[in-house]
Amino acid sequence: MGMITQASIDQLQALMDQVEEPLKRSFQCMHQGYPTETYVRFLKAREGIIMKAFKMLVDCLKWRVENGIDDILAKPIIPVDLYRAVRDSQLVGLSGYTKEGLPVLAIGVGLSSLDKASAHYYIQSHIQINEYRDRVILPATTKKHGKHINKCLKVLDMTGLKISALSQIKLVTIISTIDDLNYPEKTLVYYIVNAPYVFSACWKVVKPLLHERTRKKVQVLSGNGRDDLLKIMEHTSLPHFCRKEEGSSGSSRNTSSHKSPESCYLLDHPFHQQFYTYMKQQAAAALREAVTSSSSSSSAATPVKQGSFLRVALPDASSAHDHLHNTSQKGFSGSLDDLTLSSENGK
């Protein structure tokens, strides 16, 4: 990786000063008051090469503008039963924070079926969690610890993993592509825990699809990773599937279930309740603003579109590796205009 110097940061900033206003506005939404740190992330993602980092950043901003990413937190997936189905089959949650203040995101890779809704909803949900992390969670932990925190760590639970999970490779590739191109350097490390025998076979397929900088961050921990993770976080922040002591009796087995009361995947978990409530509040505010703007205009008001649907082109799994690294942001087609702005009550 090339050296990231103040001079390279200044040059990237000078290039960004020349982009169009819509991109500048989206950049402000993205960097959350820390533009320099954002420049550094994109420079790191492109080995310190300024023009490559600039292109990556501009492509990211175009993707955000064309798909309405800045407004995506005002567009919750509704009705709530559909959102609950997504949460029950795309297992992800915030279990706590490290001792340094980094958010700990737990992901149930092995038990996520990704078959209860259209792929577009899973992609929408993933982007919304990314945006909520970057705009709400990270700023809050930054304020609490008095230092800028712009990364999280992820604990990937492989419990229940089967070879059949590879049938979801298209969706996994799209989500990985979105993260690689638009959210670079947001994850410090990926911890793999509870890896069954079939993990090595699945990893051989998935590994080539990941960017090298992502692969280098993957660490496979022994067993459920409890002892290793306790070195960097308190017990209360451990994901539920890491809390059982190795070799302990089966009396605590229920705590490792993705449906246990301690599971951070559940829609009833405080994280998801706060997250969904936040989106509904943002939706209500956007709707009020739209009504106010339309009432003050002499032109006819544009009706708010119903339905929550994100259109995205899925790559051919047979050429996923080439597609992942050669596709432009155009691979993410359509827009998010059809996502609902609704203040519909959640449950």
C-alpha positions as CSV (number, residue, x, y, z in Angstrom):
1,M,0.0,0.0,0.0
2,G,1.2,3.5,-0.9
3,M,2.0,5.9,1.9
4,I,-1.0,8.1,2.8
5,T,0.4,11.6,3.3
6,Q,-1.1,14.9,4.1
7,A,-0.1,16.0,0.5
8,S,-2.1,13.1,-1.0
9,I,-5.1,14.0,1.2
10,D,-4.9,17.7,0.1
11,Q,-4.7,16.7,-3.6
12,L,-7.8,14.4,-3.2
13,Q,-9.6,17.3,-1.5
14,A,-8.7,19.7,-4.3
15,L,-10.1,17.3,-6.8
16,M,-13.3,16.9,-4.8
17,D,-13.7,20.7,-4.7
18,Q,-14.3,20.6,-8.4
19,V,-17.1,18.0,-8.4
20,E,-20.8,18.9,-9.0
21,E,-22.9,20.2,-6.2
22,P,-25.1,17.1,-5.8
23,L,-22.0,15.0,-5.2
24,K,-20.7,17.5,-2.7
25,R,-24.0,17.4,-0.8
26,S,-23.9,13.6,-0.7
27,F,-20.3,13.7,0.4
28,Q,-21.4,15.8,3.4
29,C,-24.0,13.3,4.3
30,M,-21.5,10.5,4.0
31,H,-18.5,11.9,5.9
32,Q,-20.6,13.1,8.9
33,G,-18.2,16.0,9.7
34,Y,-15.0,14.0,9.1
35,P,-14.0,14.6,5.5
36,T,-10.3,14.0,6.0
37,E,-10.8,10.6,7.6
38,T,-13.1,9.7,4.6
39,Y,-10.4,10.7,2.1
40,V,-8.0,8.4,4.0
41,R,-10.4,5.5,3.8
42,F,-10.7,5.8,0.0
43,L,-7.0,6.3,-0.4
44,K,-6.3,3.2,1.6
45,A,-8.8,1.3,-0.5
46,R,-6.8,2.2,-3.6
47,E,-3.3,1.7,-2.3
48,G,-2.7,5.5,-1.9
49,I,-3.1,6.2,-5.6
50,I,-4.8,9.6,-5.7
51,M,-6.6,9.3,-9.1
52,K,-7.9,5.8,-8.4
53,A,-9.1,6.9,-5.0
54,F,-10.8,10.0,-6.6
55,K,-12.5,7.8,-9.2
56,M,-13.7,5.4,-6.5
57,L,-15.1,8.2,-4.4
58,V,-16.8,9.9,-7.3
59,D,-18.3,6.6,-8.4
60,C,-19.5,6.0,-4.9
61,L,-21.1,9.5,-4.7
62,K,-22.8,9.0,-8.1
63,W,-24.2,5.7,-6.8
64,R,-25.6,7.4,-3.7
65,V,-27.2,10.2,-5.7
66,E,-28.7,8.0,-8.4
67,N,-30.1,5.6,-5.8
68,G,-31.2,8.1,-3.2
69,I,-29.0,6.6,-0.5
70,D,-28.9,9.8,1.5
71,D,-32.7,9.4,2.0
72,I,-32.8,5.6,2.5
73,L,-33.2,5.9,6.3
74,A,-36.5,7.6,5.7
75,K,-37.8,4.6,3.7
76,P,-38.4,1.7,6.1
77,I,-39.4,-1.7,4.7
78,I,-43.2,-2.0,5.3
79,P,-45.4,-3.5,6.4
80,V,-43.7,-4.5,9.6
81,D,-44.5,-8.2,9.0
82,L,-42.4,-8.0,5.9
83,Y,-39.6,-6.4,7.8
84,R,-39.9,-9.0,10.5
85,A,-39.5,-11.7,7.8
86,V,-36.4,-10.0,6.6
87,R,-35.0,-9.9,10.1
88,D,-35.8,-13.5,10.8
89,S,-33.9,-14.6,7.6
90,Q,-31.1,-12.1,7.4
91,L,-29.6,-12.4,10.9
92,V,-27.7,-9.4,11.9
93,G,-27.6,-7.2,15.0
94,L,-25.6,-5.0,17.3
95,S,-24.4,-7.0,20.4
96,G,-22.4,-4.2,22.0
97,Y,-19.1,-2.4,21.8
98,T,-15.4,-3.2,22.2
99,K,-13.4,-1.7,25.1
100,E,-12.2,0.9,22.5
101,G,-15.8,1.8,21.6
102,L,-16.1,0.0,18.2
103,P,-19.6,-1.4,17.5
104,V,-19.8,-5.2,17.5
105,L,-22.0,-6.4,14.7
106,A,-23.1,-10.1,14.9
107,I,-24.0,-11.9,11.7
108,G,-25.6,-15.3,11.6
109,V,-24.1,-16.5,8.3
110,G,-24.9,-20.2,8.8
111,L,-28.6,-19.7,9.9
112,S,-29.5,-16.9,7.5
113,S,-31.8,-18.4,4.9
114,L,-32.4,-15.2,2.8
115,D,-35.5,-16.8,1.4
116,K,-38.4,-15.0,3.1
117,A,-38.4,-11.9,0.8
118,S,-37.1,-10.6,-2.5
119,A,-33.4,-10.2,-2.8
120,H,-34.0,-6.5,-3.3
121,Y,-35.3,-6.2,0.3
122,Y,-32.2,-7.9,1.7
123,I,-30.0,-5.5,-0.2
124,Q,-32.1,-2.5,1.0
125,S,-31.9,-3.8,4.6
126,H,-28.1,-4.2,4.3
127,I,-27.6,-0.7,3.0
128,Q,-29.9,0.8,5.7
129,I,-27.9,-1.0,8.5
130,N,-24.7,0.4,6.9
131,E,-26.1,3.9,6.8
132,Y,-27.5,3.7,10.4
133,R,-24.1,2.5,11.6
134,D,-22.4,5.4,9.9
135,R,-24.9,8.2,10.6
136,V,-26.2,7.2,14.1
137,I,-24.1,4.5,15.8
138,L,-20.6,5.7,15.0
139,P,-21.2,9.4,15.7
140,A,-22.8,8.4,19.1
141,T,-19.8,6.2,20.1
142,T,-17.4,8.9,18.8
143,K,-19.1,11.5,21.1
144,K,-19.1,9.1,24.1
145,H,-15.4,8.2,23.8
146,G,-14.2,11.6,22.8
147,K,-12.3,10.3,19.7
148,H,-13.3,9.7,16.2
149,I,-14.5,6.1,15.6
150,N,-15.3,5.2,12.0
151,K,-15.0,1.4,12.1
152,C,-16.9,-1.6,13.5
153,L,-15.9,-5.2,13.9
154,K,-18.0,-8.1,12.7
155,V,-18.4,-11.5,14.3
156,L,-19.7,-14.1,11.8
157,D,-21.4,-17.1,13.2
158,M,-21.1,-20.2,11.0
159,T,-23.4,-22.4,13.1
160,G,-25.7,-24.4,10.9
161,L,-23.7,-23.7,7.7
162,K,-24.4,-26.1,4.9
163,I,-23.1,-26.4,1.3
164,S,-26.5,-25.4,0.1
165,A,-25.8,-21.9,1.4
166,L,-23.8,-21.4,-1.8
167,S,-27.1,-21.2,-3.7
168,Q,-27.2,-17.6,-2.3
169,I,-23.8,-16.7,-3.8
170,K,-25.3,-14.1,-6.2
171,L,-26.9,-12.1,-3.3
172,V,-23.8,-12.5,-1.2
173,T,-21.7,-11.2,-4.1
174,I,-23.9,-8.2,-4.6
175,I,-23.8,-7.2,-0.9
176,S,-20.0,-7.7,-0.8
177,T,-19.6,-5.6,-4.0
178,I,-21.7,-2.8,-2.4
179,D,-19.5,-2.8,0.7
180,D,-16.2,-3.0,-1.2
181,L,-17.1,-0.1,-3.6
182,N,-19.1,2.2,-1.3
183,Y,-18.2,1.5,2.3
184,P,-14.4,0.8,2.2
185,E,-12.4,0.5,5.4
186,K,-15.5,0.5,7.6
187,T,-14.8,-2.9,9.2
188,L,-11.6,-3.4,11.3
189,V,-11.8,-7.2,11.4
190,Y,-14.1,-10.1,10.5
191,Y,-14.1,-12.8,13.2
192,I,-15.3,-16.3,12.1
193,V,-16.7,-18.4,14.9
194,N,-18.4,-21.8,15.2
195,A,-17.0,-22.9,11.9
196,P,-18.2,-26.4,11.0
197,Y,-16.4,-28.9,8.8
198,V,-18.1,-27.6,5.6
199,F,-16.8,-24.1,6.2
200,S,-13.5,-24.8,4.4
201,A,-15.3,-25.9,1.3
202,C,-17.6,-22.8,1.3
203,W,-14.6,-20.5,2.0
204,K,-12.8,-21.8,-1.1
205,V,-15.7,-20.6,-3.2
206,V,-16.3,-17.3,-1.4
207,K,-12.7,-16.2,-0.8
208,P,-11.9,-15.4,-4.5
209,L,-15.0,-13.2,-4.7
210,L,-13.7,-10.9,-1.9
211,H,-11.3,-8.0,-2.4
212,E,-7.8,-8.8,-1.1
213,R,-8.0,-6.1,1.6
214,T,-11.2,-7.8,2.9
215,R,-9.6,-11.3,2.9
216,K,-6.7,-10.0,5.0
217,K,-9.1,-8.9,7.7
218,V,-10.7,-12.3,8.2
219,Q,-9.7,-14.3,11.3
220,V,-11.0,-17.7,12.2
221,L,-11.3,-18.2,15.9
222,S,-11.3,-21.4,17.8
223,G,-14.8,-22.7,18.8
224,N,-17.2,-19.9,19.5
225,G,-14.4,-17.4,20.0
226,R,-15.4,-16.5,23.6
227,D,-12.0,-16.4,25.1
228,D,-10.4,-14.4,22.3
229,L,-13.2,-11.9,22.1
230,L,-13.2,-11.3,25.9
231,K,-9.8,-9.8,25.4
232,I,-11.3,-6.9,23.5
233,M,-14.8,-6.6,24.8
234,E,-16.8,-7.2,28.0
235,H,-19.0,-10.3,28.5
236,T,-22.1,-8.2,28.1
237,S,-21.0,-7.2,24.5
238,L,-20.4,-10.8,23.4
239,P,-22.8,-11.9,20.7
240,H,-25.2,-14.5,22.2
241,F,-23.7,-17.3,20.2
242,C,-20.3,-16.6,21.9
243,R,-21.3,-16.6,25.5
244,K,-21.3,-20.3,26.3
245,E,-18.1,-21.5,27.9
246,E,-16.3,-24.1,25.8
247,G,-17.0,-27.6,27.2
248,S,-19.8,-26.4,29.5
249,S,-23.0,-28.4,30.0
250,G,-26.0,-28.1,27.7
251,S,-28.0,-26.1,30.3
252,S,-26.9,-22.8,28.6
253,R,-27.4,-24.1,25.1
254,N,-30.5,-22.0,24.5
255,T,-28.4,-18.8,24.8
256,S,-26.7,-19.7,21.5
257,S,-29.9,-20.0,19.6
258,H,-30.8,-17.2,17.1
259,K,-34.3,-17.1,18.7
260,S,-33.1,-17.0,22.3
261,P,-34.2,-13.9,24.4
262,E,-30.6,-12.7,24.3
263,S,-30.3,-12.8,20.5
264,C,-29.5,-9.4,19.0
265,Y,-31.0,-10.6,15.7
266,L,-34.6,-10.4,17.0
267,L,-36.8,-7.5,15.8
268,D,-37.8,-7.0,19.5
269,H,-34.1,-6.5,20.5
270,P,-33.5,-2.9,21.6
271,F,-31.1,-2.3,18.7
272,H,-33.7,-3.2,16.0
273,Q,-36.5,-1.4,17.9
274,Q,-34.4,1.8,18.0
275,F,-33.3,1.3,14.4
276,Y,-36.8,0.8,13.0
277,T,-38.3,3.6,15.1
278,Y,-35.6,5.9,13.8
279,M,-36.5,5.1,10.2
280,K,-40.2,5.7,10.9
281,Q,-39.5,9.0,12.5
282,Q,-37.3,10.0,9.5
283,A,-40.1,8.9,7.1
284,A,-42.7,10.9,9.0
285,A,-40.4,14.0,8.9
286,A,-39.8,13.6,5.2
287,L,-43.5,13.2,4.5
288,R,-44.3,16.4,6.4
289,E,-41.6,18.2,4.5
290,A,-43.0,17.0,1.2
291,V,-46.6,18.0,2.1
292,T,-45.4,21.4,3.2
293,S,-43.4,21.9,0.0
294,S,-46.3,20.8,-2.2
295,S,-48.8,23.0,-0.4
296,S,-46.6,26.1,-0.9
297,S,-46.2,25.3,-4.6
298,S,-48.6,26.4,-7.3
299,S,-48.1,23.1,-9.1
300,A,-50.0,20.0,-8.4
301,A,-48.6,17.9,-5.6
302,T,-46.7,14.7,-6.5
303,P,-48.3,11.8,-4.7
304,V,-46.0,9.7,-2.4
305,K,-45.4,6.4,-4.0
306,Q,-46.3,3.3,-2.1
307,G,-44.3,0.1,-1.7
308,S,-40.8,-0.5,-0.6
309,F,-38.7,-1.9,-3.4
310,L,-35.1,-1.6,-4.5
311,R,-34.2,-2.8,-8.0
312,V,-30.7,-4.2,-8.5
313,A,-29.1,-6.2,-11.2
314,L,-27.7,-9.5,-9.8
315,P,-24.5,-10.7,-11.4
316,D,-24.0,-14.1,-13.0
317,A,-22.4,-16.4,-10.3
318,S,-20.4,-18.1,-13.0
319,S,-18.4,-15.0,-13.6
320,A,-18.8,-13.4,-10.2
321,H,-15.1,-12.8,-9.6
322,D,-14.6,-10.8,-12.8
323,H,-17.9,-9.0,-12.2
324,L,-17.1,-8.1,-8.7
325,H,-13.9,-6.3,-9.6
326,N,-14.7,-5.0,-13.1
327,T,-18.3,-3.9,-12.9
328,S,-19.0,-0.2,-12.7
329,Q,-21.6,1.2,-10.3
330,K,-24.1,0.7,-13.1
331,G,-24.3,-2.8,-11.9
332,F,-26.6,-1.4,-9.2
333,S,-29.4,-0.3,-11.5
334,G,-32.6,1.5,-11.0
335,S,-33.3,3.8,-8.1
336,L,-34.8,3.9,-4.7
337,D,-37.6,6.4,-5.7
338,D,-40.2,3.7,-5.1
339,L,-39.4,3.2,-1.5
340,T,-42.2,4.3,0.7
341,L,-42.2,7.4,2.8
342,S,-44.6,6.3,5.4
343,S,-45.4,6.9,9.1
344,E,-47.1,3.6,9.4
345,N,-47.0,2.4,13.0
346,G,-44.7,-0.4,13.7
347,K,-45.3,-3.3,16.1
